[in-house]
């Protein structure tokens, strides 16, 4: 089933491989299901059923003009899980996808969910506010929108070539293949969805969502994350969760599922099997 149609008529592209306990992967902004290649192949080889979808407006899904907010993202994920009749699923979300997973479970319940893992994820709240003084100023996100509108293609090269994978660090060894694969995925999606998505990932407050979740959640975050700074994300989410476990990775970047796939895959496998 390559496409799932949501109740508002959006076609969501899905990959669905293998059999066994399902693991559902939610990708980060502005990427696609392809960003999970290293995880999907690994867990397929471990006997799991692996599913990943392109978020609305991203990748091969419909490039609609509206619905680019966390409630719609969560509802789209719910449509995928229902269409594929997934049960006892493990949900794994990276960056914006981590927010999508948290909002999905809080909004739709855990009847189909056994566990979750959020990696370099945006919860509880990225934006600096009076109640979230450690967040990033709105000007940071205004700058992202400005760069996207001015030259999306250039922006989508500069971001992975620099802070996303930590390739701007002195000891880093940049991979042009990784950079170009990020660029390819980003350029497949729609500019409107990506522009609106910056507001969705930066201004959505997941504090109350986190408090309602009962299933075990592994919170994985690198302490050298230059996109979603560590101190105001992973540790705070773990504290808000009823059954959360924080795993901190010294020196790992935001895009660690790609650059540190062996470590991330092994830790996810251990968590899922525990």
PLY file of the C-alpha trace (Angstrom):
ply
format ascii 1.0
element vertex 274
property float x
property float y
property float z
element edge 273
property int vertex1
property int vertex2
end_header
0.00 0.00 0.00
2.14 2.90 -1.22
-0.47 5.60 -0.49
-2.86 6.25 2.40
-5.61 8.84 1.90
-6.49 10.96 4.92
-9.99 12.14 5.81
-9.23 15.52 4.23
-8.09 13.91 0.98
-4.31 14.10 1.36
-2.33 11.21 -0.11
0.41 10.06 2.27
3.22 8.01 0.73
4.28 5.00 2.82
6.95 2.33 2.82
5.86 -0.92 4.48
8.41 -3.72 4.51
8.59 -7.09 6.22
6.55 -8.70 8.98
6.66 -9.05 12.73
6.27 -6.32 15.34
5.88 -2.98 13.53
8.28 -0.09 13.98
6.94 3.19 12.60
9.42 5.96 11.73
8.51 9.67 11.58
11.09 11.82 9.79
12.42 15.29 10.51
11.90 18.58 8.68
12.11 18.98 5.65
13.02 15.41 4.75
11.19 12.20 3.85
10.89 8.53 4.72
14.21 8.03 2.90
16.01 9.58 5.86
15.36 6.33 7.74
17.16 4.02 5.28
19.84 3.01 7.79
17.25 2.17 10.42
14.71 0.46 8.17
17.23 -1.90 6.61
18.74 -2.71 10.00
15.44 -3.47 11.74
14.08 -5.33 8.72
17.11 -7.60 9.09
16.25 -8.08 12.76
12.84 -9.49 11.90
10.65 -6.41 12.35
8.02 -4.89 10.08
9.23 -1.38 9.25
7.01 1.49 8.13
7.90 5.05 7.20
5.77 7.74 5.59
6.40 11.08 3.93
4.70 13.82 5.95
2.08 15.85 4.07
3.81 18.31 1.78
7.07 16.37 2.03
8.67 13.79 -0.23
6.14 11.93 -2.38
3.02 12.89 -0.40
0.51 15.46 -1.63
1.87 19.02 -1.78
-1.21 20.56 -0.23
-1.35 24.20 0.82
-2.70 23.72 4.33
-2.64 21.44 7.35
1.05 21.95 8.08
0.73 21.80 11.86
1.26 19.18 14.54
-2.40 18.23 14.88
-2.63 17.39 11.19
0.73 15.60 11.30
-0.54 13.48 14.19
-3.85 12.79 12.47
-2.04 11.76 9.29
0.09 9.34 11.30
-3.08 7.97 12.88
-4.53 7.46 9.39
-1.44 5.47 8.39
-1.56 3.25 11.48
-5.27 2.61 10.98
-4.99 1.89 7.26
-2.18 -0.59 7.88
-3.94 -1.91 11.01
-0.77 -1.62 13.07
-0.86 -3.04 16.59
1.75 -3.19 19.35
3.78 -0.71 17.33
6.98 1.05 18.35
7.03 4.66 17.16
10.36 6.35 16.48
10.55 10.04 15.62
13.51 12.24 14.73
13.47 16.01 15.30
10.06 17.28 14.07
9.08 13.62 13.80
9.62 13.30 17.54
7.04 16.01 18.07
4.72 14.22 15.66
5.03 10.99 17.66
4.35 12.72 20.98
1.31 14.60 19.62
0.03 11.40 17.95
0.08 9.37 21.17
-1.34 12.21 23.26
-4.08 12.92 20.72
-5.01 9.39 19.64
-4.08 7.26 22.62
-1.78 4.28 23.00
-4.13 1.44 22.02
-1.93 0.64 19.03
1.37 1.65 20.68
3.76 -0.39 22.82
6.74 1.98 23.12
8.19 5.12 21.58
11.58 6.70 21.04
12.26 10.33 20.20
15.64 11.29 18.76
17.03 14.85 18.71
13.40 15.83 19.09
11.78 19.25 19.31
9.64 18.76 22.48
8.86 20.21 24.91
9.10 23.62 23.15
11.82 25.17 21.01
10.67 28.80 21.14
11.83 31.12 23.88
8.90 32.37 25.97
8.38 33.67 29.48
7.69 30.13 30.66
10.48 28.67 28.49
13.42 31.06 28.98
15.95 28.54 27.69
14.36 28.36 24.25
15.57 29.98 21.04
14.44 33.52 20.12
11.78 33.87 17.43
14.36 35.69 15.30
16.19 32.40 14.81
13.16 30.84 13.15
12.34 34.01 11.24
15.85 33.68 9.81
15.17 30.12 8.68
12.00 31.22 6.91
13.86 34.10 5.26
16.59 31.78 3.95
14.04 29.29 2.67
12.09 31.98 0.82
15.24 33.57 -0.65
16.85 30.39 -2.01
15.55 27.06 -0.80
18.09 25.12 -2.85
21.06 26.98 -1.35
19.61 26.80 2.16
19.09 23.05 1.78
22.75 22.62 0.91
24.14 24.90 3.60
22.19 23.37 6.49
23.38 19.75 6.10
26.86 20.94 5.10
27.06 22.81 8.39
25.23 22.40 11.70
22.73 19.60 10.96
25.38 16.86 10.94
28.04 18.83 12.80
30.10 19.07 9.63
31.05 22.60 10.69
33.04 21.28 13.65
36.84 21.40 13.38
37.34 17.64 13.62
34.44 16.73 11.33
34.80 14.82 8.07
31.95 16.07 5.88
30.31 13.57 3.54
29.16 15.12 0.26
26.91 12.11 -0.33
25.10 12.70 2.96
24.79 16.42 2.21
23.39 15.81 -1.28
20.96 13.16 -0.02
19.59 15.68 2.49
19.31 18.26 -0.32
17.56 15.73 -2.57
14.97 14.86 0.06
14.32 18.48 0.92
13.85 19.57 -2.68
11.32 16.76 -3.29
8.89 18.43 -0.92
6.88 21.63 -1.22
8.17 25.07 -0.22
4.84 26.04 1.36
4.78 22.95 3.58
8.37 23.52 4.63
7.83 27.22 5.31
4.79 26.53 7.49
6.56 23.58 9.05
9.11 25.87 10.68
6.29 27.39 12.72
4.95 23.92 13.53
8.21 22.58 14.90
9.32 25.75 16.68
6.14 27.08 18.27
4.22 23.94 19.27
4.24 23.36 23.02
4.27 19.63 23.84
4.44 20.03 27.62
0.94 18.75 28.34
1.21 16.05 25.67
4.31 14.61 27.33
2.56 14.45 30.71
-0.29 12.30 29.35
1.81 9.52 27.82
1.96 6.23 29.72
4.01 3.95 27.44
7.80 3.74 27.86
9.60 6.45 25.89
13.33 6.54 25.18
14.60 10.11 24.80
17.83 10.12 22.75
19.74 13.37 22.31
23.27 14.44 21.44
24.84 17.12 23.62
26.36 18.80 20.53
23.01 19.23 18.78
23.19 22.62 17.04
19.61 22.47 15.69
17.60 21.46 18.78
19.86 22.45 21.69
20.20 19.70 24.26
19.58 21.52 27.55
16.11 22.78 26.60
14.87 19.59 24.97
15.85 16.02 25.84
16.31 16.36 29.61
13.11 18.37 29.98
11.06 15.89 27.94
12.35 12.95 29.96
11.31 14.65 33.20
7.80 15.38 31.93
7.17 11.82 30.75
5.68 9.32 33.21
7.90 6.54 31.90
10.72 8.35 30.13
14.39 7.42 29.95
17.02 9.91 28.82
20.07 8.70 26.91
22.64 11.41 26.22
25.28 11.08 23.48
28.45 13.04 24.05
29.48 15.01 20.97
26.75 13.62 18.72
25.04 16.04 16.25
21.39 16.58 15.41
21.51 14.17 12.48
22.92 11.31 14.54
20.59 8.62 13.12
22.62 9.02 9.91
26.14 9.84 11.09
26.02 7.53 14.13
23.61 4.91 12.80
25.37 1.89 14.32
25.16 3.32 17.84
21.59 4.58 17.48
20.35 1.33 15.94
21.93 -0.80 18.66
20.43 1.33 21.43
17.00 1.34 19.81
17.11 -2.44 19.43
18.05 -2.87 23.08
15.19 -0.59 24.15
12.62 -2.32 21.94
13.63 -5.77 23.17
13.83 -4.81 26.85
0 1
1 2
2 3
3 4
4 5
5 6
6 7
7 8
8 9
9 10
10 11
11 12
12 13
13 14
14 15
15 16
16 17
17 18
18 19
19 20
20 21
21 22
22 23
23 24
24 25
25 26
26 27
27 28
28 29
29 30
30 31
31 32
32 33
33 34
34 35
35 36
36 37
37 38
38 39
39 40
40 41
41 42
42 43
43 44
44 45
45 46
46 47
47 48
48 49
49 50
50 51
51 52
52 53
53 54
54 55
55 56
56 57
57 58
58 59
59 60
60 61
61 62
62 63
63 64
64 65
65 66
66 67
67 68
68 69
69 70
70 71
71 72
72 73
73 74
74 75
75 76
76 77
77 78
78 79
79 80
80 81
81 82
82 83
83 84
84 85
85 86
86 87
87 88
88 89
89 90
90 91
91 92
92 93
93 94
94 95
95 96
96 97
97 98
98 99
99 100
100 101
101 102
102 103
103 104
104 105
105 106
106 107
107 108
108 109
109 110
110 111
111 112
112 113
113 114
114 115
115 116
116 117
117 118
118 119
119 120
120 121
121 122
122 123
123 124
124 125
125 126
126 127
127 128
128 129
129 130
130 131
131 132
132 133
133 134
134 135
135 136
136 137
137 138
138 139
139 140
140 141
141 142
142 143
143 144
144 145
145 146
146 147
147 148
148 149
149 150
150 151
151 152
152 153
153 154
154 155
155 156
156 157
157 158
158 159
159 160
160 161
161 162
162 163
163 164
164 165
165 166
166 167
167 168
168 169
169 170
170 171
171 172
172 173
173 174
174 175
175 176
176 177
177 178
178 179
179 180
180 181
181 182
182 183
183 184
184 185
185 186
186 187
187 188
188 189
189 190
190 191
191 192
192 193
193 194
194 195
195 196
196 197
197 198
198 199
199 200
200 201
201 202
202 203
203 204
204 205
205 206
206 207
207 208
208 209
209 210
210 211
211 212
212 213
213 214
214 215
215 216
216 217
217 218
218 219
219 220
220 221
221 222
222 223
223 224
224 225
225 226
226 227
227 228
228 229
229 230
230 231
231 232
232 233
233 234
234 235
235 236
236 237
237 238
238 239
239 240
240 241
241 242
242 243
243 244
244 245
245 246
246 247
247 248
248 249
249 250
250 251
251 252
252 253
253 254
254 255
255 256
256 257
257 258
258 259
259 260
260 261
261 262
262 263
263 264
264 265
265 266
266 267
267 268
268 269
269 270
270 271
271 272
272 273
